[in-house]
Amino acid sequence: MNKNTVLAWATFIMIIVGIGLIALGAFRYNDIAGWGFAAVGVGFFAIAWVFNALKGRV
């Protein structure tokens, strides 16, 4: 596996975890903790976007 493949897998895993955290915030925790889970999920999306942008440049 080269560095682009590693970044692609990291992006894919972070998107899956982000979707899971947003789903937990939306469906499992209806109180104020749900907002925290959703915010962390959006943060995972942002980091995955950066990893995707780094493919081919590192």
Residue pairs with C-beta under 8 A, 6 or more apart in sequence:
1 9
3 58
4 55
4 56
7 51
7 52
7 54
7 55
7 58
8 52
8 55
10 48
10 51
11 48
11 51
11 52
11 55
14 44
14 45
14 47
14 48
14 51
15 44
15 45
15 48
17 41
17 44
18 41
18 42
18 43
18 44
18 45
18 48
19 41
20 41
21 37
21 38
21 40
21 41
21 44
22 37
22 38
22 41
22 42
24 34
24 37
24 41
25 33
25 34
25 35
25 36
25 37
25 38
25 39
25 41
26 34
26 38
28 34
28 37
29 37
